[in-house]
Amino acid sequence: MASKARVGGGVHQWIDRRVQPKQPSEEVEENGINTRRADDRQEGTGCHLGQTLTDALAYADDVTLLAPTCSALKSMLAIAEIVGSNLHIKFNAAKSQLLLLNPGQHREVSLHVGIRSSLWNLQDAAPYFCASRKCLRRLLHLPRTTHCHLLRSLVHSFYPDYQIYRRSIHFISVCSTSENVIVQRSFKEIILGSRSAVSESLTIVCAKYNLGRENLSASLKKPIAEPNRTTAALRDFMLLREEDLSTLRPHRLTTAAMGYTLML
């Protein structure tokens, strides 16, 4: 199956399920489609859902699609369901958070998205941006969840069990190797220090588990080392921990709440 979604001049979809030998005209048509897909990939435009679902997303059922109109959004969701079934990925559109970037026409379903960055303009990237809800929450300045609030406090007190590893280290690893142009640019900001939640968490995780921030992709392939317990590192951890707890006190953290977060 060949599929493609493009936002801006409309959403288009090509699907080829034919089994019989292709005619010369069909081969020319397919070559033209592949050429357009390659051009879009090179220019950084287009939304390649097949690649995104398998490479850039942390959770396939939490896809967040940004589109200029409701009709374009519905078309993209339909394509995502088709691509997901082909890749044996269960795509649940009901769980996805839908964001529209055209508040003038659809005020009732709009959400203003802000970003703490001067390196690139979100509005320029928005028409072809596709990311998971959790990825978007960490990369952009959106309201944080309980899990995101507690992650930095938990990493001070616990060794990285399966859930923490999967939700932080593995997520960062996927972003570092993603071919999605928007994820690449966002990840560069994280490495430089973007003041986002994932950047702050990455700072603490790298310091505690001796990961090289400059060469993070190679560091993530190695087994996690014993936490860095030097005096300077512990002092930094305590300062960061006090800052985190001061911002989290209104939430009245309890042992039960922290345990529940580990299971998210």
N, C-alpha and C positions, 0 to 999 in steps of 0.2 A: 504494500500500500504506500502511496506517495501522498503526502498531505502538507499543506502550508497555509498559514493564516497571516494576513498582512493588514495592518490597521493604518488608516490615514486616508487613502483613496478608496476605502471600503475593505471588506473582508472577503477573501477569495479562498476557495477550497478545491483541491484537485485530488481525486481518489481513483486509483487504478486497481481494479480487482479482476481484470480479465485474465483468463488462462490460455486462450488461443494465441498462436504466434502473432506478433505485432506486424502490422503493415508499415511500409516506409513512412507514410504520413503520420502514423502514430509515434514512430520513433523520433521523427522531427519534432512533434509536439512535446514528447517527453523530454527531449534534449533542451527544448526551449524553456520548459518549466524548471529543469535542473539548473540551467544557466541563470534564470532569474533568481532562483534560490541562492545560488553561489554569489551573485551580485549583491543580494540583500545581506547575506552573511558578511561579505567583505565590507560593505558600507555601514554595517551595524544596525540595519533596519530590518523590520519584519519580526514576527514572533514565531519561532520554530518550536512548536509545542512538543513534538516528539523528543527533541533534544532536551528541552527544558524539563519535562517530566522525569527524565531518567538521569539528568546530570546536575541541574542547578537547584532542584527543589529538595528540601529536606523531607517533606511529606506530600505525597501525591494527592491526598484528599483535602489538602489545605491550600489549593491553588488560589492565588489572588490575581485576577486579571484586570488590567487597567485599560479601558477603552473609551473612545470619545462619545459614543452613543449607546443607548440601550440595545438597539438592534445589533450593533457590532459586537457587543458583549455577549448576547445570546448566541450569536453565530460562533464566537470563539469557544464558548462553553460546549456547544454541540460538537465542535471539532475535537476539543479536549477529551470528550467522552469516547469518541471514535478511536482516537490515537491511544487513549488509555486502555481500551479493550483489546486493541491489537498488541499492546505491550504487556498484556495480562496485569494491568494496574487498575485497581478499583478506584474509579473517579467519582466522588460524591459531590455534586454541584451544590447540594443543600448546605454542606458544611463550609463552602468557600465564602470568603468575604469579598463582596463585589464593590469595587471602587470606580466611580465615574469622575472624569476630569472635565466635565462640562456643566458646572453648576447653574449656568444661565438657563438651560433647557430642562434640567432634571433636578431641581432643588431638593425634592423630597428624598432622593436616593444618593445625594452627593456627599462627599467627604473631602475636606480640604487636607491635603498632604503637605507637610512641611519637612524640610531637610536641613540639617546643620552642615552646610558645605559651601565652599566657594570654588571648588574645582570643576563642577559641572552643574548644569541647570536641569532640575528634575522635569520641568515642563518640556524641554527638548527631547528627553528620553522617554517620557510617559507614553506616547502613542504605541511604542513597541516594547514596553516593559512587561515582563511576566516573571513573577517570583512567588514563593510560598508565603503564606500569611506570617509565619514565624520569621522567615528571612526578612520580609518587609518591616516587621516590627522592630527588628534589631538594627537594620541598616538605616532606616528612616526614623525621624523623631515622631513616633506614634505613642499613644498611651501604653505603658508597660503593664505586663501581667504580673501576677503573684510570682510565677516561676522566674521571670526576668528580674524581679526585685530581689529575690532570695538567692539567686545563683552565686553572686559574689560573696555573700556571707557563708553559704554552704561550703564553698571551695576552701575556705579557711579552716574549717573544722573537720572535714571528711576527706578520706582518700577518694579518688575518682571511681566510684562504682559505675555499674553499667549505664544507669540512666544519665548521670552527669556526663560521662564520657560521650554518650550518644547525642546528648543535647548541646554540648559545647565543643569538645575537641573534634568530633566527627563532623559537626556542622561547619566549623571553620575549615576543616580539611576539604570538604566538598566545595566550599566557596573558593579556596585557593587554587583548585584545579579546574574550575568551571570554565567552559568555553563561551558562556553567555557574556556578551560585551558589557552589559550593565553591571552584572555581578563582579566582573573583573575590575571595573573602575571603582565600584563601591569597596571592594576588598583592598585595593590600593590605599584608599582613604583610611580604612581600618588599621592597616599596618603603620601608616604615618601618624595615626592618632586622631580620630574624628569626633571624640567625645560621645560616641554612640555607646549603647549598652554593651554591644559585642566587643567594641574596642577596649572598653574598660575591663571587661571580663578577661579578654585576651591578655592584657597587661599582667593581671594577677596570676593567671594560669601559667603564662610563660615564665614568670619569676619563680613561682613555687615549684614547678616541675622541670625547670632548667631547659626550656625550649628556646631555640634561637628565633627571635622575632624577624630578623632580617632574612633568614633562610628557613621560613616556617614550613614550607612544603616538605623539605628534607627532614626537618626535626619531627614532624608529625608521623613519619614512617617508622621512627624508632620507638622501641618500648618506652613507656613513661618512666622516668628515673625517679629515684627517691626525692621527696620534696626538699627544696633548698632551705636548710635550717640555720643559715648563718645569722649572726646578730643583726646585721644590716637588713637582711631580708625580713626577719621577724619584726623588726622595728617598722619597716614599711607596711607590712601586713597589718600590724596593730593600728597604724594611723589610718589606713584605708578602711579597716574594719570599723573604727569609730565613726568615720564619715558615713559609711553605709548604714550603720545602725542608727545614726542620728536622723537619716532620711527615712528610715523604715519604722521608727518608733510609733508614728501614728497608726500603723497597721496592727500594732499589738501582736508581735510575733510570739508564737508558742511552739513548744516542742512538737505538738500534734500538727501544727501548720507546716513546720519544716519537714516533718516526715511525709505529709501529704504531697508536698512539692516534689520530693524525690520520686514519687510514683507517677507524676504527670508525664 
